[in-house]
């Protein structure tokens, strides 16, 4: 089991050969944090980057980086190092966990590159996070922009209109449709629904099976009337009842990432929708909310 997990980690960060020169790109940002975005290490924005830019080269230009496994795995950024206790560096581009190595991942126009050092006791794979919003909707994944579909349950239509307006306000064209209609593999899907309406869906099943399947440190209980907030080890740290909401993203590794704006009831869905702003989601893997009280996930001891 440990060997398999280690292999998964190495696969995330394996280096490849540097990419050849090209025309370059622009408007790229780099963020470094630790503990699931809880603490900032540093951030930089580049108006112009060379055509040979990769995620690894960009990191090494601004930070002191120590690597291992022949330079393919980031061991430390500055004084912050991974450890044998299931704590390592991971990177995300436009909110999607890197599948290829950092040295083989090219940087494209508008990309938001995010490195985070965190505990992977519950899962070594967090396929999608919300903390780079309005990405991946605005500039896409791997340099390709995908259409955005908004799926809404019939009992949260007012909230769905609010989400649609928020996305369009960020310059994101949106196609609206009813929940369960289906959107295809080459579409970024945003679902707005109570958990009762989501049960039985593909994303709903992933969340129900916990972080190891969904990458989301939350799940629902009591028929959707309770939202369980989990700590980095996947244990229940807090329970939200009526009015509990969740903004999170996941991926079944077949389709493009799916974003969930959901909750224990309609009020919870509305509270979650209110978090859909760049400032509220900034550097958060997922967000739980009740009323106006929001917190990043996974839940840490101090929260």
Order of alpha helices (4+ residues) and beta strands (2+ residues): alpha-beta-beta-alpha-beta-beta-beta-beta-beta-beta-beta-alpha-beta-beta-alpha-alpha-alpha-beta-beta-beta-beta-beta-alpha-alpha-beta-beta
